[in-house]
Amino acid sequence: MSDLAILGAGKLGTTVARLARSQGLAVDVARSGDPASIRLIVEVLAPGARAVAPPEAIAGAEMVMLALPLSKYPSLDADALAGKLVIDAMNYWWEVDGRDTELAHAEPSSSEVVGSFLAGSTLVKAFNHIGYHDLADQARPVGTPGRVAMALAGDDAAARHRVAELVDRLGFDPVELPTLHAGKALEPGHPAFGAALPADELDVLLR
């Protein structure tokens, strides 16, 4: 069992895994293929996290984070993820995802597209509007003056609160948006994207 399973072993996934391990959380990291191919990466970048195959990571997780290229979402096992709280940390990048018009102009939002595909899961958008380098450098304890805020969006209030608790534990002030649709404001091309700011300044951008 793990507190958090991260699908994706890139810079974002390993950074979140390291932050979570620093707070004593049990973390599994997975990507397609033999988990041995990422074992050294995980050992070095997120000591204490386990490199496992996706089915094992998903089955034993309290929460599952999608830290993959957005174009990979159709390859997810929707049945395995059914009933899970899923954190969507993905963004469309043409350099990675290709010239995909549907993803580039996803309506109503990219998370709602993913949420429709994962209809049996509860989806919360988070960890997508702050760069991995800021995640690594800006995490601070609760109450630190000027602590950076992270916005998250979801339709299910209980799921939002659980993800907000994770955000807080990993070093950021959570700012909740009440619908998954509102998460459009966190996508590339919108003012809050890339913003590593205190909560009051982030609120201004979101308004």
N, C-alpha and C positions, 0 to 999 in steps of 0.2 A: 504493500500500500504506500501511496505517496500523497503529500499535500498538494503537489502541483506536478503535472506532466506537461512538458513543453515539446510540441511537435515542430522541429526545426532546430538545427545546431549551428546556425549562423551567428552573426555578431549580436543580434538582439536576443536570441534564445539563450546563448551562453551568458550574456550579461545578466539577464533576469535570473537565470539559474544560480549564478554566483551571489547575487543579492539575496535570493531566497535561502540559499545555504548559509549565508552569514547570519541569518535570523533563525537558524535551527530548523528550517523546514526540510522535509524529505522531498527530494526532487528527482524525477526521471526525465531524461532527454532522449528524444527519438527522432529518427528520420528514416526514409525508405531504405531498404537494403540491410545488409548485415550490420548490427550495432557495433561490431568490432571496428568498423571503419571510422567511428567517431569516438571510440573509447578514450584514446589519448587526448583528443581535443577537450573532451569533457573533464577528464582528470586534471588537466593543466588549467583550464579556464574556469572551471566550477568544481573545485575540490569537494568531494563528498557526494556529488550528484552521480546518478547511475545512468549509463548508456544502455538502453534497452530497445527492443523492437516496438514499433507503434502499438500492436495489439496489447502487449503487456503493459505499456505505459498508460494506455487509455483505460484498460480494465481496472487498474488499481488506483486510479487517481480521484481525488476529491474535486479538482478543477483541472481543465485541460486548456492550455494556451496554444493558439495557432500562430506560430512565428515563421510562417512559410511565405514564399512568393504568392501573391493573391491568385495568380493564374493556376495554382495547384489545388485550389479548393475542390474542384470536381473529383479529385483523386482521394479525398477523405472518405473514410468508412462511416457513412451516416448512421448505419445501424449500430456500430460499435459505440458511437458518440451519443446515441439516444439516451435521454435521461441525465446527461452530464451537463454541468455548468461549463460552458465553453467561452474562453476569452479570445476575442478576435483582435489580434495585434497587427493585422496585415494592412498593407497599402498597395495601391497600384503604382508601379514604376515601369515605364516603358522599356528601360534598359534591361530589366529582368523579365518582365511579363510580355514583352513584345508589343507591337502596335495593335492592341486589342481594343477596338472602339467600344465594345460593350462594357468592358471593365473601366476604361478611361472615363466613361460618362455614365457610370452605374447609377441607375435611378431605382428607387428613391435614394439609396446609398449603397456602398459596397457591402456593408455589414448586413443590410437587409437582403441583399442577393445571397450572401453566404447563409444567413439565417433561414431563408426559404429552402435552401439545399439541405440544411441540417434541421429540418422541421421538428424532429424529436428532441432536440437539445434546447437549452436555455442560453441564449447568446448575450454577451456583454462586450461592447467595444471598449478597449483600454490598451494602454502601453503602445499606442500607435503614433501619438502626436509629439512625443519627446524622443529625440535621437538617442541611440544606444550609448553614445559617448556622454550625454548629459545624464542618462540613467546611472552610468558608472560613477560619474564625478559629483553629482548633485544630491545624492541620497543623504538625508539628515534625520536625526532623532525627532520624535514628536516634540513640538514646542520650540524648535529652533527658529529664531527670528529670520524672516525672509525665506523660509522653507519653500522649495519649489512645489507647485501643485500639478496634479495630473487629473485630467478630465476623463470621465468614463460615461458610457451611455448604454441604456438598456430598458426594455419594456417591463421587466420583472423587478419589482422593488427589492425583494429579498435577495435576488441574485446580485443586483447592484450593490447592496450593502455588504455582501460577502466579498465582492471584488474590491470595494472601497476599503474594507479591513485589510486586504492583502496589500493594496497600494500604500496605505498608511504604515503597515509593518515594514514594507520595503524602503520607506524613507521619503514619502511624498504626501502632501496634503490632498486628499481626494475631493474632487468637485464632480458631483453627480448631475448628469443630464437625464431627464425623466423618460425619454424614449430612445429606442434604437435609431429612429429616424433623425433625432437631434444630433447623433454622432456624425452626420454629414459635415458638421462644423469642424470636425477633427481631421478631415481628410486633406491630402495635398491640394493646394490651391486656395485654401481658406486661412484666415488670419491666425487661428489658434495652432495651425500645423507648424511644428518646429519650435513652439513657444515653451521655453523653460522659465516660467515666471511664478511669483507668489500668487496665491488664490485670488486676491482682489484684482490684480492686474489681468489674470487670465479671465476672470469674470467679464471684464470690460471687453476683451476680444470676442468672447462668446456671445455677448449681447449685440 
